[in-house]
């Protein structure tokens, strides 16, 4: 007979501890998980904004807080977007794409130029998925049509892992994450976990184990809707209108600012029914007698003819009397104190929140994200449990409400999500509210970490390359010419016959970016290794964003570059080995962007252009026009046949309509992309078209003598990225 969930809980928690301990051990190693900065977002939107870098007086050099990247910028003080420091390092907010377990490991580990955040987080709010029957399809609206995209393969595996064995799998997912969150929390920090009745009671047991039963503060019941439930549709239960929020502290000395709500009219009429004849202020009468008498240490004396135990000393009572705040009853036998309405804070908030409704369909706040929470909910939590400039972290970012509210309240923030659509929604939301500059980051070496989980932590990159070559259908080259075990050939005539196979295959490393250097090396090996080959295929995990342009410039018909499926390790784990997966893996091609030649001219009249220059500087104008966007791997998008036909129609007719977001860096250093100008679908400041981006940017930037390197980056509606670098 299978074990009940209660019987499984001890093993679930024990296994979660072991998983977390392995991660904590790994953060001390040389090969710890890191974060790669994909973009420094400087929200210019469509209004003039001074450049995050050039607006500062340049007097000293130091590093921008960008984990994994070194970018020296001159500045005498924290720059725009930086607030409090962590161990002396300037701070920049962060949006992280990827598995939150790996994100936590990276934040705990820190990097060479960034400190660990262990014990540095002031508040964690998470709203993890808790409905096993949820439909995670993403609706993509394009001109004239709407597509339904299923989750990416990585998302699918994450969701299916979460619910593969029902609630037990969910608890196995959340337990190691809660343990790592506890490690991140400051001693004065708090954590709020948003759940519903499906799993809330089980998660509370886990949190009691992880944080301690004595650290439990409240189970908040949020009445998310005033609807009467679904009884009208035949449901035989009470209407379900609440969700639960578990509130725990890291230690006893947590930050706490008691929240209040305004008095209702009924309370005002009932309690504040008196008006002071001199000040004309409304007030209520409060007792001044000391409950408990001498046993509670209350003083005993006579005051204004009334003898008894009082809650104030005689001197304090006399002071209150002289200020006109003590009132003698009509009988002369009791005393009261005036409490003025102007000094009242309101009604203390209880653990039942019925005053914060879900977002209405017509609200400006609404983003049509299925699990979006109202900003008022997060504002209450953040104000109650943090000081100014506290660090707020949300590891299930979703629509980005926690980050958006933290930004508005002047707090620092980090938010993460596994879904690219969610990350794009968050990025656009933060840009739209004129957020301070923030980093868009991704998990470094994701495939390496996935391989460690499957093959063991002491695996070698060559082991993974051999797996990739085998799944592509290539046989390994002899060890004497293949020391890194990353070269293979498509089966053909045997080596002993004096002839080689026609196609050379190179499986690039997952812990590097495939780019120009790799492709040149592959071409050289094709032409020289073992007498030469007819063609070479390069299989890559991660690519330099300009890879499409690089392939175009090389213009080599005997070179093919393909993408290794990013979910390969997850699929191997699911299938149980190479043999079961062979023949089912599709290696897709890349997408790329082209632009018209950039026009550069000294500024004579700025007009309605986008300015990223400081006042008083000589300026020039860069005119950037998009030309074409080619999506070469539509087969990698999880669509059914009908939606694939719709997509192909858009590709044929209007390829630029696939662009969700694009940005310009007028001074690209080849390492960190700084988007000082951006436009995105839904931003109608430049035009009234919410389904298309503008295709031209006019960027005003400080005048520069000699050539300058401009980088243009796009992200399409499916989350694919491409960029072009142009030297002008």
PELINPE-V296548 format. One record per pair of residues at least 6 apart in sequence whose C-alpha atoms are under 7 Angstrom apart, sorted by sequence separation. I is the first residue (numbers start at 0). J is the second residue. D is the distance in Angstrom with one decimal. If there is no record, write none. Layout:
I:J:D + I:J:D
//
This chain:
25:31:5.8 + 26:32:6.9 + 83:89:6.9 + 84:90:5.3 + 109:115:4.0 + 139:145:5.7 + 140:146:6.2 + 162:168:5.4 + 230:236:6.9 + 274:280:5.5 + 275:281:6.4 + 300:306:5.7 + 301:307:6.4 + 319:325:6.0 + 327:333:6.1 + 328:334:6.0 + 405:411:6.6 + 416:422:6.4 + 468:474:6.9 + 492:498:6.5 + 493:499:6.7 + 507:513:7.0 + 525:531:5.4 + 526:532:6.1 + 571:577:6.5 + 574:580:6.4 + 612:618:6.9 + 683:689:6.0 + 714:720:4.5 + 62:69:6.5 + 63:70:6.1 + 83:90:6.3 + 108:115:5.3 + 109:116:6.9 + 138:145:6.8 + 139:146:5.0 + 161:168:5.3 + 162:169:5.7 + 274:281:4.4 + 300:307:5.9 + 327:334:4.7 + 358:365:6.3 + 405:412:6.4 + 451:458:6.6 + 492:499:6.3 + 525:532:5.1 + 682:689:6.3 + 713:720:5.7 + 714:721:6.6 + 62:70:5.6 + 63:71:6.7 + 81:89:6.2 + 82:90:6.0 + 107:115:5.0 + 138:146:5.7 + 139:147:6.2 + 160:168:6.8 + 161:169:4.7 + 230:238:6.6 + 273:281:5.6 + 274:282:6.1 + 289:297:5.7 + 299:307:5.5 + 300:308:6.7 + 326:334:5.7 + 327:335:6.6 + 393:401:6.6 + 492:500:5.8 + 664:672:6.4 + 681:689:4.1 + 713:721:5.5 + 62:71:4.9 + 63:72:6.8 + 81:90:5.0 + 106:115:5.9 + 107:116:5.4 + 138:147:4.7 + 229:238:6.1 + 272:281:6.8 + 273:282:5.4 + 299:308:4.3 + 325:334:6.8 + 326:335:5.2 + 491:500:4.9 + 525:534:6.5 + 571:580:6.8 + 664:673:5.3 + 680:689:5.4 + 681:690:6.3 + 712:721:5.8 + 713:722:6.1 + 41:51:6.8 + 61:71:5.4 + 62:72:6.3 + 81:91:5.2 + 106:116:5.6 + 107:117:5.2 + 137:147:5.7 + 138:148:6.2 + 228:238:3.7 + 271:281:5.9 + 272:282:6.8 + 273:283:6.3 + 298:308:5.5 + 299:309:6.4 + 325:335:5.8 + 326:336:6.0 + 402:412:5.8 + 476:486:5.9 + 490:500:6.4 + 525:535:5.9 + 664:674:5.1 + 680:690:5.4 + 712:722:4.1 + 60:71:6.0 + 61:72:5.7 + 80:91:6.1 + 136:147:6.3 + 137:148:5.0 + 161:172:6.0 + 227:238:5.5 + 228:239:5.6 + 271:282:4.9 + 272:283:6.6 + 297:308:5.8 + 298:309:5.7 + 325:336:4.7 + 402:413:7.0 + 475:486:6.0 + 476:487:5.0 + 489:500:6.2 + 663:674:5.3 + 664:675:5.9 + 680:691:5.3 + 711:722:5.4 + 712:723:6.6 + 60:72:5.4 + 61:73:6.3 + 77:89:6.5 + 136:148:5.5 + 137:149:6.2 + 228:240:6.7 + 271:283:4.6 + 297:309:5.8 + 324:336:5.5 + 325:337:6.4 + 402:414:6.4 + 475:487:4.1 + 476:488:6.7 + 488:500:6.2 + 662:674:5.4 + 663:675:6.2 + 680:692:5.1 + 710:722:6.9 + 711:723:5.3 + 60:73:4.1 + 136:149:4.5 + 270:283:5.6 + 297:310:5.8 + 324:337:5.0 + 474:487:5.0 + 475:488:6.4 + 489:502:5.7 + 522:535:6.9 + 663:676:5.4 + 679:692:5.3 + 710:723:5.7 + 711:724:6.4 + 59:73:4.9 + 60:74:6.2 + 135:149:6.8 + 136:150:5.8 + 226:240:7.0 + 298:312:6.6 + 391:405:6.8 + 473:487:5.4 + 474:488:5.3 + 488:502:5.6 + 489:503:6.9 + 521:535:6.9 + 662:676:5.5 + 663:677:6.5 + 678:692:6.2 + 710:724:4.4 + 58:73:5.9 + 59:74:5.4 + 135:150:6.2 + 357:372:6.7 + 358:373:5.7 + 473:488:5.0 + 474:489:6.3 + 488:503:4.7 + 662:677:4.1 + 678:693:6.9 + 709:724:5.7 + 710:725:6.3 + 57:73:4.8 + 58:74:5.7 + 59:75:5.8 + 224:240:5.4 + 292:308:5.5 + 357:373:5.9 + 473:489:4.6 + 474:490:6.3 + 487:503:6.0 + 488:504:5.5 + 602:618:5.5 + 661:677:5.6 + 662:678:6.6 + 708:724:6.8 + 709:725:5.2 + 57:74:4.9 + 58:75:5.8 + 223:240:5.9 + 472:489:6.5 + 473:490:6.4 + 487:504:5.0 + 601:618:6.3 + 602:619:4.5 + 661:678:5.7 + 708:725:5.7 + 709:726:6.2 + 56:74:6.0 + 57:75:6.7 + 222:240:5.7 + 223:241:5.6 + 396:414:5.4 + 486:504:5.7 + 487:505:6.5 + 601:619:4.1 + 602:620:5.7 + 660:678:5.9 + 661:679:6.4 + 708:726:4.4 + 55:74:6.0 + 56:75:6.8 + 222:241:4.4 + 289:308:5.2 + 391:410:7.0 + 396:415:5.2 + 397:416:6.5 + 465:484:6.6 + 468:487:6.5 + 486:505:4.8 + 600:619:5.6 + 601:620:6.1 + 660:679:4.2 + 707:726:5.7 + 708:727:6.4 + 221:241:5.2 + 222:242:6.7 + 288:308:5.8 + 289:309:4.2 + 355:375:6.7 + 390:410:6.1 + 391:411:6.1 + 392:412:5.6 + 393:413:6.5 + 394:414:5.7 + 395:415:5.9 + 396:416:5.2 + 464:484:6.7 + 465:485:6.5 + 485:505:5.8 + 486:506:6.5 + 600:620:5.4 + 659:679:5.6 + 660:680:6.6 + 706:726:6.5 + 707:727:5.5 + 220:241:6.2 + 221:242:5.3 + 288:309:4.2 + 289:310:4.2 + 355:376:6.5 + 388:409:5.9 + 389:410:5.2 + 390:411:4.6 + 391:412:4.6 + 392:413:4.8 + 393:414:4.8 + 394:415:4.9 + 395:416:5.3 + 464:485:5.2 + 485:506:5.2 + 599:620:5.8 + 600:621:6.8 + 659:680:5.4 + 706:727:5.3 + 220:242:5.8 + 221:243:6.1 + 287:309:6.0 + 288:310:5.5 + 387:409:6.7 + 388:410:4.2 + 389:411:5.9 + 390:412:5.4 + 391:413:6.4 + 392:414:5.7 + 393:415:6.5 + 394:416:6.5 + 461:483:5.9 + 485:507:6.9 + 503:525:6.5 + 535:557:6.4 + 536:558:6.0 + 537:559:6.2 + 538:560:6.1 + 539:561:6.4 + 540:562:6.1 + 564:586:6.3 + 599:621:4.8 + 220:243:4.8 + 287:310:5.8 + 387:410:6.1 + 388:411:5.8 + 398:421:5.9 + 461:484:5.1 + 534:557:4.6 + 535:558:5.3 + 536:559:4.8 + 537:560:4.8 + 538:561:5.0 + 539:562:5.3 + 540:563:5.3 + 563:586:5.5 + 598:621:5.7 + 599:622:6.6 + 64:88:6.8 + 219:243:5.6 + 220:244:6.5 + 377:401:6.1 + 397:421:5.3 + 461:485:6.2 + 533:557:7.0 + 534:558:6.0 + 535:559:6.4 + 536:560:5.8 + 537:561:6.2 + 538:562:5.8 + 539:563:5.6 + 562:586:5.4 + 597:621:6.7 + 598:622:5.0 + 64:89:5.9 + 88:113:7.0 + 218:243:6.5 + 219:244:4.9 + 538:563:6.0 + 540:565:6.8 + 561:586:5.8 + 562:587:5.2 + 597:622:5.7 + 598:623:6.9 + 629:654:6.9 + 63:89:7.0 + 64:90:5.8 + 218:244:5.7 + 219:245:6.4 + 374:400:6.1 + 378:404:6.2 + 398:424:6.1 + 399:425:5.0 + 403:429:6.3 + 513:539:6.1 + 561:587:5.4 + 562:588:5.9 + 597:623:5.2 + 628:654:5.7 + 51:78:6.9 + 64:91:6.2 + 218:245:4.7 + 305:332:6.0 + 371:398:5.7 + 377:404:6.7 + 398:425:5.6 + 561:588:4.7 + 562:589:7.0 + 627:654:6.7 + 628:655:5.7 + 51:79:5.9 + 86:114:6.9 + 217:245:6.2 + 218:246:6.1 + 305:333:6.6 + 372:400:6.6 + 406:434:6.6 + 513:541:6.0 + 514:542:6.1 + 560:588:6.5 + 561:589:6.8 + 627:655:6.2 + 36:65:6.4 + 85:114:7.0 + 217:246:5.2 + 503:532:6.4 + 512:541:5.0 + 513:542:4.5 + 514:543:5.4 + 595:624:5.5 + 36:66:6.7 + 216:246:5.5 + 368:398:6.2 + 374:404:6.3 + 502:532:6.0 + 511:541:6.8 + 512:542:4.8 + 513:543:6.0 + 594:624:5.8 + 595:625:6.3 + 35:66:6.6 + 36:67:6.8 + 131:162:6.2 + 174:205:6.9 + 178:209:6.1 + 215:246:6.4 + 216:247:5.3 + 501:532:5.3 + 502:533:6.0 + 503:534:6.3 + 504:535:5.7 + 505:536:6.2 + 506:537:6.1 + 507:538:6.0 + 509:540:5.3 + 512:543:5.5 + 594:625:4.5 + 595:626:5.7 + 34:66:6.0 + 35:67:5.6 + 36:68:6.7 + 166:198:6.9 + 170:202:6.9 + 215:247:4.5 + 216:248:6.9 + 501:533:5.0 + 502:534:5.1 + 503:535:4.6 + 504:536:4.8 + 505:537:4.9 + 506:538:4.8 + 507:539:5.1 + 509:541:6.6 + 514:546:5.8 + 593:625:6.6 + 594:626:4.4 + 34:67:6.1 + 214:247:5.5 + 215:248:6.6 + 501:534:6.6 + 502:535:5.6 + 503:536:6.3 + 504:537:6.0 + 505:538:6.1 + 506:539:6.3 + 593:626:5.4 + 594:627:6.7 + 33:67:6.8 + 214:248:5.2 + 515:549:6.2 + 593:627:5.2 + 658:692:6.9 + 214:249:6.7 + 592:627:6.0 + 593:628:6.4 + 656:691:5.6 + 214:250:6.6 + 592:628:4.6 + 591:628:6.1 + 592:629:6.4 + 468:506:6.5 + 591:629:5.4 + 210:249:6.8 + 467:506:6.8 + 590:629:5.4 + 591:630:6.8 + 590:630:4.5 + 590:631:4.8 + 666:707:6.4 + 667:708:5.6 + 464:506:5.7 + 547:589:6.9 + 589:631:5.2 + 590:632:6.6 + 666:708:5.5 + 667:709:5.7 + 67:110:6.7 + 547:590:6.5 + 548:591:6.8 + 588:631:5.7 + 589:632:5.8 + 665:708:6.6 + 666:709:5.6 + 667:710:5.8 + 66:110:6.1 + 547:591:4.6 + 588:632:5.2 + 665:709:4.5 + 587:632:5.6 + 664:709:5.8 + 665:710:6.5 + 66:112:6.6 + 664:710:5.2 + 66:113:5.9 + 195:242:4.7 + 287:334:6.6 + 663:710:5.9 + 664:711:6.5 + 194:242:6.2 + 195:243:5.4 + 287:335:5.6 + 460:508:6.8 + 587:635:6.6 + 663:711:4.7 + 64:113:6.5 + 194:243:5.2 + 286:335:4.9 + 287:336:6.3 + 662:711:5.9 + 663:712:6.6 + 193:243:6.0 + 194:244:6.0 + 285:335:5.5 + 286:336:6.3 + 662:712:5.4 + 193:244:4.3 + 284:335:5.8 + 285:336:5.1 + 661:712:5.5 + 662:713:6.6 + 192:244:5.3 + 193:245:6.5 + 284:336:5.5 + 285:337:6.4 + 661:713:4.2 + 191:244:6.2 + 192:245:5.0 + 284:337:5.0 + 285:338:6.7 + 660:713:5.7 + 661:714:6.2 + 191:245:5.5 + 192:246:6.7 + 283:337:5.7 + 284:338:6.2 + 660:714:5.2 + 191:246:4.6 + 282:337:6.0 + 283:338:5.2 + 658:713:6.6 + 659:714:5.8 + 660:715:6.7 + 190:246:5.9 + 191:247:6.6 + 282:338:5.3 + 283:339:6.5 + 658:714:6.0 + 659:715:4.7 + 190:247:5.4 + 282:339:4.1 + 658:715:4.2 + 659:716:4.9 + 189:247:5.8 + 190:248:6.3 + 281:339:5.9 + 282:340:5.4 + 657:715:5.4 + 658:716:6.0 + 189:248:4.4 + 280:339:6.7 + 281:340:5.6 + 657:716:5.8 + 188:248:6.2 + 189:249:5.9 + 188:249:5.6 + 187:249:6.5 + 447:509:6.4 + 120:183:5.7 + 121:184:6.1 + 186:249:5.6 + 187:250:6.3 + 446:509:6.1 + 447:510:6.8 + 118:182:6.1 + 119:183:6.2 + 120:184:4.6 + 121:185:5.6 + 186:250:5.6 + 189:253:6.8 + 611:675:6.8 + 117:182:5.8 + 118:183:4.7 + 119:184:6.0 + 120:185:5.3 + 129:194:6.4 + 184:249:6.6 + 187:252:5.4 + 188:253:5.6 + 444:509:6.3 + 117:183:4.4 + 118:184:4.8 + 119:185:4.8 + 121:187:6.8 + 122:188:5.4 + 123:189:6.5 + 124:190:5.8 + 125:191:6.5 + 126:192:6.2 + 129:195:6.8 + 187:253:3.9 + 188:254:6.7 + 444:510:5.0 + 116:183:6.1 + 117:184:7.0 + 118:185:4.1 + 121:188:4.3 + 122:189:5.0 + 123:190:4.6 + 124:191:4.8 + 125:192:5.2 + 126:193:4.7 + 187:254:5.6 + 118:186:6.8 + 120:188:6.7 + 121:189:6.6 + 122:190:5.7 + 123:191:6.3 + 124:192:6.0 + 125:193:6.1 + 126:194:6.8 + 129:197:6.9 + 181:249:7.0 + 32:101:6.8 + 129:198:6.8 + 271:340:7.0 + 625:694:5.3 + 624:694:5.8 + 625:695:6.4 + 34:105:6.4 + 624:695:4.4 + 32:104:6.3 + 33:105:5.0 + 623:695:5.6 + 624:696:6.5 + 32:105:5.0 + 623:696:5.1 + 622:696:5.8 + 623:697:6.4 + 622:697:4.5 + 100:176:6.1 + 103:179:6.7 + 107:183:6.8 + 621:697:5.6 + 622:698:6.5 + 31:108:6.9 + 33:110:7.0 + 620:697:6.5 + 621:698:5.1 + 26:104:6.5 + 620:698:5.6 + 621:699:6.4 + 620:699:4.5 + 619:699:5.6 + 620:700:6.4 + 27:108:6.9 + 618:699:6.5 + 619:700:5.6 + 22:104:6.5 + 26:108:4.8 + 618:700:5.5 + 619:701:6.2 + 262:345:5.4 + 618:701:4.3 + 619:702:5.0 + 261:345:4.8 + 262:346:6.0 + 617:701:5.9 + 618:702:4.4 + 259:344:6.4 + 260:345:5.4 + 261:346:6.3 + 616:701:6.2 + 617:702:5.5 + 259:345:5.3 + 260:346:5.2 + 259:346:5.2 + 260:347:6.4 + 612:699:6.6 + 259:347:4.4 + 260:348:6.3 + 609:697:6.1 + 610:698:6.0 + 611:699:5.8 + 612:700:4.9 + 258:347:6.1 + 259:348:5.1 + 608:697:5.4 + 609:698:4.9 + 610:699:4.5 + 611:700:5.2 + 612:701:5.2 + 258:348:5.7 + 608:698:6.1 + 609:699:5.7 + 610:700:6.3 + 608:699:6.6 + 470:581:5.4 + 470:584:6.9 + 450:568:6.2 + 449:568:6.0 + 453:572:6.7 + 258:383:6.0 + 257:383:6.0 + 256:383:4.6 + 255:383:5.6 + 256:384:6.4 + 255:384:5.0 + 592:721:6.0 + 220:350:6.2 + 221:351:6.1 + 222:352:6.0 + 254:384:5.4 + 591:721:5.4 + 592:722:6.1 + 593:723:6.8 + 219:350:4.6 + 220:351:4.9 + 221:352:4.8 + 222:353:4.9 + 254:385:5.9 + 590:721:6.8 + 592:723:6.4 + 218:350:6.8 + 219:351:5.9 + 220:352:6.1 + 221:353:6.3 + 223:355:6.7 + 224:356:5.4 + 217:350:6.8 + 223:356:5.0 + 224:357:6.0 + 223:357:5.1 + 15:171:6.4 + 19:175:5.0 + 18:175:6.2 + 15:174:5.3 + 16:175:6.0 + 19:178:6.6 + 11:171:5.7 + 15:175:4.5 + 19:179:6.6 + 12:174:6.4 + 4:167:6.6 + 548:723:6.4 + 544:720:6.7 + 545:721:6.4 + 544:721:5.0 + 545:722:5.0 + 544:722:5.2 + 545:723:5.5 + 545:724:6.9 + 12:205:6.9 + 189:384:6.8 + 122:385:6.9 + 154:417:6.6 + 121:385:6.6 + 154:418:6.4 + 121:389:5.8 + 122:390:6.5 + 123:391:5.9 + 124:392:6.5 + 125:393:5.3 + 127:395:5.8 + 121:390:5.2 + 122:391:4.9 + 123:392:4.9 + 124:393:5.2 + 125:394:6.0 + 126:395:6.0 + 120:390:5.4 + 121:391:6.1 + 122:392:6.4 + 123:393:5.9 + 125:395:5.7 + 120:391:6.6 + 99:394:5.9 + 420:718:6.6 + 419:718:5.5 + 83:388:6.6 + 99:415:6.4 + 99:416:6.7 + 97:415:7.0 + 98:416:7.0 + 92:411:6.1 + 93:412:6.7 + 94:413:5.9 + 95:414:6.2 + 96:415:5.7 + 97:416:5.9 + 98:417:5.3 + 92:412:5.3 + 93:413:4.8 + 94:414:5.1 + 95:415:4.5 + 96:416:5.4 + 97:417:4.5 + 92:413:5.8 + 93:414:6.5 + 94:415:5.8 + 95:416:6.7 + 96:417:5.8 + 96:419:7.0 + 96:422:6.5 + 102:442:6.5 + 101:442:6.9 + 93:437:5.5 + 94:438:6.1 + 95:439:5.9 + 96:440:6.2 + 97:441:6.0 + 92:437:4.8 + 93:438:4.7 + 94:439:4.9 + 95:440:4.7 + 96:441:4.8 + 97:442:5.8 + 91:437:5.7 + 92:438:6.2 + 93:439:6.0 + 94:440:6.1 + 95:441:5.4 + 96:442:6.8 + 91:438:6.9 + 80:435:4.4 + 79:435:6.6 + 80:436:4.8 + 79:436:6.9 + 80:437:6.9 + 44:430:6.4 + 44:431:6.8 + 42:430:4.9 + 42:433:5.8 + 42:434:6.4 + 42:435:6.9 + 42:436:6.3 + 41:436:4.5 + 40:436:5.4 + 41:437:6.9 + 39:436:6.9 + 40:437:5.3 + 39:437:5.9 + 40:438:6.0 + 39:438:4.6 + 40:439:7.0 + 38:438:5.9 + 39:439:6.3 + 38:439:5.1 + 36:438:6.6 + 37:439:5.6 + 38:440:6.9 + 36:439:6.1 + 37:440:5.2 + 36:440:4.4 + 37:441:6.8 + 35:440:5.4 + 36:441:6.6 + 34:440:6.3 + 35:441:5.3 + 34:441:5.7 + 35:442:6.2 + 34:442:4.8 + 35:443:5.3 + 33:442:6.4 + 34:443:4.9 + 33:443:5.1 + 32:443:6.6 + 153:566:5.4 + 152:566:6.2 + 151:637:6.3 + 150:637:6.8 + 149:637:5.4 + 148:637:5.9 + 149:638:6.3 + 148:638:5.4 + 147:642:6.8 + 146:642:5.7 + 141:656:7.0 + 142:690:6.2 + 141:690:6.2 + 53:612:6.8 + 54:613:5.2 + 53:613:6.6 + 49:610:6.8 + 50:611:4.5 + 47:609:5.6 + 48:610:6.2 + 49:611:4.8 + 50:612:5.9 + 46:609:6.8 + 47:610:5.2 + 48:611:5.8 + 49:612:5.7 + 45:609:6.8 + 49:613:5.9 + 50:675:6.7 + 39:671:7.0 + 41:673:6.8 + 43:675:6.1 + 44:676:6.6 + 38:671:6.3 + 39:672:5.9 + 40:673:6.0 + 41:674:5.5 + 42:675:6.9 + 43:676:5.4 + 44:677:5.8 + 37:671:6.9 + 38:672:4.8 + 39:673:4.6 + 40:674:5.1 + 41:675:5.1 + 43:677:6.6 + 44:678:6.3 + 36:671:7.0 + 37:672:6.8 + 38:673:5.9 + 39:674:6.2 + 45:684:6.2 + 45:685:6.9
//
